[in-house]
C-alpha cells in the first residue's frame, strides 16, 4: 500500500484534488501541496478547513517548489515521504516531475500530455514525443506512471475501454463529445489555464480516421449533438490528448474529439489569433521589451479559479460508440453530467476543474490500495476501468449510459443476464 500524496500545482484542478484527497486521507495519508507560489497552496489548505473536507488525521502542508528543478522535487518527495505524486501543474512540468518520480520510486500521475513551451501541436501520436520514451525507465524502476488521468483525457479513455468490453463485439467509431453548457457571466474567459487552452486550438487538428491520422483546421468541421440534460449543442472537431493513446491501444479505426464552442468564443478567439496575440513566439515592443503575446493575453484574462462563485449550468462529457453486437448494429453513449453550482458548494470549484480533479484522486486511491499500482507506465485505457468508474460514482462523478434500452446509472460490476445465468448454472450444478 502506498501512502502520502504530493500535489504539484495550485490551480483549479489542484484545488479540487486537494479537497478530494483530504476527504479520503484515511487511505491516502498526509497531503502536501507544492507550487512556486506558497500563498496559493496555503489558500487551498484554508479552503479545505473552511469546507470541513478533511476526514482523517493526516497532515495538510504547503510547500514552495519550482517543479522544473528535478533535484528540488526529488528532495521534497523524500522529505515528505510521498509515495504518490499528482502532477496537476502546467503540462510543461511533466518530464521534470516524472524524472523525479522515477529516481525516487514515487508513483506518478498527470492529467495532460507534456508540452514544450516553444512547440505547438507536434507530430502525432503526441505521447511518443515525450512520455512514452520513458516507459522502459519506469518499468526498470518499478514505478507506476499513469498518464492523462483527468476527465478528457482520462475518464473518457476508461469509458471507451469499458463500453468496448461490455457492449460490443466490434467497434467502428468512438466520438468523444465535451460540452460545457454553463455560464460564467464574464465577457471572455477560459475554463482552465488560458495559455494551455489556446495552444490546443491554434494549429493543426488531428483526428484518427480510417486507421490513420487526418489533419484538419480548427473550426473547420462542426456537428450538432443532442445530449442528455444539455440538449442540442454544436461542437467542433478538435485535436486532443486521448486520441493519441486510444488510437494505439484500442484498435478502433475512427476516434474523434468534439468540443462545444459558442459563437462569441469563436469570434474573440479568431480576432486574437489573427492579430498574432495567441503566438507562443516572443516579439519585441517598440520600447525594446521582449514579450510572448500568448502570455500577455493570459495575464489580462480572468483567473479560471475566479469564475467558480458565479458559474451556473452543467457540463456533459462522454463517449458515443458505434459498432456491432451479436451481428446487430449498436450505438451506446457513456457519459457524465456535472453541475457548476453543486461543485462550488462542495469544494469551491467550477465543474471543469471538478471533472479533472476527482478522477486524478480516484486513480491515486486505486494506486494506494494496489489495484492500479502496476509498476510501469500506462495510459488509462490499458487499466481495468470498472474499479475506477465505481469509485468515481461514489466520489461525485456519476457515470450514466444511454442505449436502446434507455438511460441509466452505470454500475460497472452489474452482471449481464448471460453472466448471471452462467453463474447460477455453476452454483446449482450437482456435486461430483
KOLKOL-826086 format. One record per residue (C-alpha): x, y, z; residue in three letters. Coordinates in steps of 0.2 Angstrom, whole numbers, padded with zeros to 4 digits, always signed. Layout:
REM KOLKOL-826086
XYZALA
...
REM end
This chain:
REM KOLKOL-826086
+0000+0000+0000UNK
+0006+0017-0005UNK
+0003+0032+0007UNK
+0006+0051+0007UNK
+0002+0062-0008UNK
+0011+0076-0015UNK
+0001+0088-0026UNK
+0011+0098-0038UNK
+0001+0114-0044UNK
-0011+0126-0035UNK
-0023+0130-0049UNK
-0041+0125-0051UNK
-0038+0106-0053UNK
-0026+0105-0039UNK
-0039+0114-0028UNK
-0052+0100-0031UNK
-0039+0086-0030UNK
-0033+0093-0013UNK
-0051+0093-0006UNK
-0054+0076-0013UNK
-0038+0069-0006UNK
-0042+0077+0011UNK
-0059+0068+0011UNK
-0050+0052+0008UNK
-0034+0054+0018UNK
-0038+0039+0029UNK
-0032+0029+0014UNK
-0020+0042+0007UNK
-0012+0049+0022UNK
-0003+0066+0023UNK
-0007+0078+0009UNK
+0006+0090+0003UNK
+0003+0104-0009UNK
+0018+0112-0019UNK
+0019+0127-0031UNK
+0030+0141-0035UNK
+0018+0152-0025UNK
+0017+0147-0007UNK
+0002+0158-0004UNK
-0009+0148-0017UNK
-0005+0132-0008UNK
-0009+0139+0009UNK
-0026+0146+0002UNK
-0031+0129-0004UNK
-0027+0122+0014UNK
-0038+0136+0021UNK
-0052+0131+0009UNK
-0051+0113+0015UNK
-0053+0118+0033UNK
-0067+0130+0029UNK
-0077+0117+0020UNK
-0073+0104+0033UNK
-0066+0092+0019UNK
-0053+0083+0029UNK
-0060+0066+0036UNK
-0044+0059+0044UNK
-0030+0065+0054UNK
-0016+0066+0041UNK
-0006+0082+0039UNK
-0010+0095+0027UNK
+0005+0106+0022UNK
+0010+0119+0009UNK
+0027+0120+0001UNK
+0036+0132-0011UNK
+0043+0122-0026UNK
+0050+0126-0043UNK
+0045+0109-0051UNK
+0056+0111-0066UNK
+0070+0109-0054UNK
+0072+0090-0053UNK
+0083+0089-0038UNK
+0072+0101-0028UNK
+0057+0090-0032UNK
+0066+0074-0028UNK
+0071+0082-0011UNK
+0053+0087-0007UNK
+0047+0069-0012UNK
+0059+0062+0000UNK
+0057+0075+0014UNK
+0038+0072+0014UNK
+0038+0053+0012UNK
+0026+0055-0003UNK
+0024+0039-0012UNK
+0011+0046-0024UNK
+0014+0062-0034UNK
-0001+0071-0043UNK
+0007+0082-0056UNK
-0008+0095-0058UNK
+0003+0110-0063UNK
+0007+0115-0081UNK
+0010+0102-0094UNK
+0027+0110-0096UNK
+0032+0101-0080UNK
+0028+0083-0085UNK
+0045+0077-0089UNK
+0054+0085-0075UNK
+0041+0079-0062UNK
+0041+0061-0070UNK
+0060+0061-0069UNK
+0060+0065-0050UNK
+0047+0051-0048UNK
+0057+0038-0057UNK
+0073+0042-0047UNK
+0064+0042-0030UNK
+0052+0027-0033UNK
+0036+0038-0031UNK
+0020+0034-0042UNK
+0017+0047-0055UNK
+0000+0053-0061UNK
-0004+0068-0073UNK
-0019+0074-0082UNK
-0012+0080-0099UNK
+0002+0077-0112UNK
+0019+0085-0109UNK
+0021+0101-0119UNK
+0037+0110-0125UNK
+0034+0129-0122UNK
+0042+0133-0139UNK
+0032+0120-0149UNK
+0013+0119-0153UNK
+0004+0103-0160UNK
+0019+0092-0163UNK
+0018+0076-0174UNK
+0006+0063-0168UNK
+0005+0052-0158UNK
+0009+0066-0146UNK
+0014+0054-0131UNK
+0028+0046-0142UNK
+0037+0063-0142UNK
+0040+0063-0123UNK
+0031+0052-0111UNK
+0032+0035-0120UNK
+0051+0037-0121UNK
+0052+0034-0103UNK
+0042+0018-0102UNK
+0057+0007-0101UNK
+0064+0018-0087UNK
+0048+0016-0077UNK
+0047-0002-0079UNK
+0065-0005-0074UNK
+0062+0006-0058UNK
+0046-0002-0054UNK
+0037+0015-0055UNK
+0019+0016-0058UNK
+0016+0031-0070UNK
-0002+0034-0076UNK
-0004+0046-0090UNK
-0018+0058-0093UNK
-0030+0053-0079UNK
-0041+0068-0078UNK
-0058+0068-0087UNK
-0053+0071-0105UNK
-0040+0063-0106UNK
-0043+0050-0093UNK
-0061+0046-0089UNK
-0066+0046-0107UNK
-0052+0033-0110UNK
-0060+0022-0097UNK
-0077+0024-0104UNK
-0071+0019-0121UNK
-0062+0003-0114UNK
-0077-0001-0103UNK
-0090+0001-0117UNK
-0080-0009-0129UNK
-0078-0024-0117UNK
-0096-0023-0110UNK
-0107-0019-0125UNK
-0099-0023-0142UNK
-0091-0037-0152UNK
-0083-0024-0164UNK
-0082-0005-0163UNK
-0081+0006-0178UNK
-0080+0023-0170UNK
-0078+0032-0154UNK
-0084+0050-0154UNK
-0079+0059-0138UNK
-0090+0075-0135UNK
-0086+0088-0122UNK
-0100+0101-0120UNK
-0100+0115-0106UNK
-0117+0122-0106UNK
-0113+0133-0091UNK
-0111+0152-0090UNK
-0098+0161-0080UNK
-0105+0179-0084UNK
-0089+0186-0090UNK
-0086+0194-0107UNK
-0072+0182-0111UNK
-0063+0169-0101UNK
-0056+0151-0102UNK
-0061+0137-0090UNK
-0043+0132-0087UNK
-0025+0139-0090UNK
-0028+0151-0105UNK
-0010+0148-0111UNK
-0014+0129-0112UNK
-0031+0131-0118UNK
-0027+0142-0133UNK
-0012+0131-0138UNK
-0024+0117-0141UNK
-0033+0127-0155UNK
-0020+0137-0164UNK
-0013+0124-0175UNK
-0017+0108-0184UNK
-0032+0097-0178UNK
-0028+0079-0178UNK
-0041+0065-0178UNK
-0039+0047-0180UNK
-0050+0041-0195UNK
-0049+0025-0206UNK
-0034+0019-0196UNK
-0023+0034-0199UNK
-0020+0052-0194UNK
-0030+0065-0203UNK
-0026+0084-0202UNK
-0040+0097-0202UNK
-0041+0116-0197UNK
-0048+0122-0181UNK
-0067+0126-0183UNK
-0067+0118-0200UNK
-0078+0103-0195UNK
-0094+0105-0185UNK
-0108+0094-0179UNK
-0124+0096-0169UNK
-0126+0084-0155UNK
-0141+0080-0145UNK
-0135+0076-0127UNK
-0143+0072-0111UNK
-0148+0087-0100UNK
-0138+0100-0110UNK
-0149+0096-0126UNK
-0144+0101-0144UNK
-0127+0109-0145UNK
-0114+0112-0159UNK
-0097+0105-0156UNK
-0081+0106-0167UNK
-0068+0093-0171UNK
-0053+0097-0161UNK
-0036+0088-0158UNK
-0035+0081-0140UNK
-0023+0071-0129UNK
-0034+0055-0128UNK
-0034+0052-0146UNK
-0015+0049-0146UNK
-0016+0034-0134UNK
-0033+0027-0138UNK
-0028+0026-0156UNK
-0014+0014-0152UNK
-0022+0004-0138UNK
-0040+0001-0143UNK
-0039-0005-0161UNK
-0054+0006-0166UNK
-0052+0014-0184UNK
-0061+0030-0180UNK
-0058+0040-0164UNK
-0063+0059-0164UNK
-0064+0073-0151UNK
-0078+0086-0152UNK
-0078+0101-0141UNK
-0093+0114-0139UNK
-0089+0132-0143UNK
-0101+0147-0143UNK
-0101+0160-0157UNK
-0094+0173-0145UNK
-0079+0162-0140UNK
-0075+0158-0158UNK
-0076+0177-0163UNK
-0065+0183-0149UNK
-0053+0168-0152UNK
-0052+0172-0171UNK
-0048+0190-0168UNK
-0034+0187-0155UNK
-0027+0173-0167UNK
-0027+0184-0182UNK
-0019+0198-0173UNK
-0005+0186-0168UNK
-0009+0188-0149UNK
-0010+0169-0147UNK
+0008+0166-0153UNK
+0020+0157-0141UNK
+0034+0165-0150UNK
+0042+0181-0142UNK
+0041+0198-0150UNK
+0049+0214-0146UNK
+0039+0230-0142UNK
+0044+0247-0148UNK
+0052+0250-0131UNK
+0063+0236-0134UNK
+0055+0224-0121UNK
+0053+0206-0127UNK
+0036+0198-0123UNK
+0027+0182-0128UNK
+0010+0188-0134UNK
+0000+0172-0128UNK
+0007+0175-0110UNK
+0001+0194-0111UNK
-0016+0188-0115UNK
-0016+0175-0101UNK
-0011+0189-0089UNK
-0026+0200-0094UNK
-0039+0187-0094UNK
-0048+0181-0078UNK
-0040+0168-0067UNK
-0051+0152-0071UNK
-0052+0149-0052UNK
-0061+0166-0050UNK
-0076+0160-0061UNK
-0082+0147-0049UNK
-0093+0158-0037UNK
-0105+0164-0050UNK
-0104+0149-0063UNK
-0121+0141-0067UNK
-0126+0127-0078UNK
-0120+0110-0082UNK
-0107+0100-0092UNK
-0109+0084-0102UNK
-0094+0074-0107UNK
-0095+0057-0114UNK
-0091+0043-0127UNK
-0103+0039-0141UNK
-0098+0022-0148UNK
-0105+0013-0164UNK
-0102-0004-0169UNK
-0110-0022-0168UNK
-0115-0034-0155UNK
-0121-0052-0160UNK
-0122-0046-0178UNK
-0133-0031-0175UNK
-0129-0013-0176UNK
-0127-0004-0159UNK
-0125+0013-0153UNK
-0120+0017-0134UNK
-0117+0034-0125UNK
-0107+0033-0109UNK
-0107+0050-0101UNK
-0106+0061-0085UNK
-0116+0077-0081UNK
-0109+0089-0069UNK
-0116+0104-0061UNK
-0106+0120-0059UNK
-0115+0126-0044UNK
-0115+0110-0034UNK
-0096+0109-0037UNK
-0094+0126-0029UNK
-0105+0122-0015UNK
-0095+0106-0011UNK
-0077+0111-0014UNK
-0077+0129-0020UNK
-0073+0125-0038UNK
-0082+0126-0055UNK
-0086+0109-0064UNK
-0072+0110-0077UNK
-0059+0109-0063UNK
-0070+0096-0053UNK
-0071+0084-0068UNK
-0052+0084-0070UNK
-0048+0084-0051UNK
-0059+0070-0045UNK
-0053+0056-0057UNK
-0035+0060-0053UNK
-0038+0057-0034UNK
-0049+0041-0038UNK
-0033+0035-0048UNK
-0022+0039-0033UNK
-0033+0029-0022UNK
-0033+0014-0033UNK
-0014+0016-0034UNK
-0013+0017-0015UNK
-0023+0001-0012UNK
-0014-0008-0025UNK
-0027-0010-0038UNK
-0019+0001-0051UNK
-0001+0000-0044UNK
+0005-0008-0060UNK
+0024-0003-0058UNK
+0025+0003-0076UNK
+0019+0017-0087UNK
+0001+0015-0094UNK
-0012+0026-0101UNK
-0029+0024-0093UNK
-0037+0013-0107UNK
-0024+0000-0103UNK
-0031-0002-0085UNK
-0047-0011-0078UNK
-0060+0003-0079UNK
-0073-0005-0068UNK
-0065+0000-0051UNK
-0061+0017-0057UNK
-0079+0020-0063UNK
-0087+0013-0047UNK
-0076+0024-0036UNK
-0080+0040-0046UNK
-0098+0036-0044UNK
-0096+0037-0025UNK
-0084+0052-0026UNK
-0096+0064-0035UNK
-0094+0060-0054UNK
-0108+0048-0058UNK
-0107+0038-0074UNK
-0123+0035-0085UNK
-0126+0025-0100UNK
-0139+0028-0114UNK
-0143+0015-0127UNK
-0158+0007-0135UNK
-0164+0001-0118UNK
-0164+0018-0111UNK
-0154+0030-0099UNK
-0147+0023-0083UNK
-0133+0025-0070UNK
-0119+0014-0075UNK
-0115+0000-0062UNK
-0099-0007-0069UNK
-0100-0023-0059UNK
-0118-0027-0063UNK
-0118-0044-0072UNK
-0126-0046-0089UNK
-0141-0058-0089UNK
-0130-0071-0098UNK
-0116-0070-0085UNK
-0129-0071-0071UNK
-0137-0086-0079UNK
-0120-0095-0081UNK
-0116-0092-0063UNK
-0132-0099-0057UNK
-0129-0115-0068UNK
-0112-0117-0059UNK
-0119-0114-0042UNK
-0133-0126-0045UNK
-0123-0140-0053UNK
-0123-0156-0044UNK
-0108-0161-0034UNK
-0096-0173-0042UNK
REM end
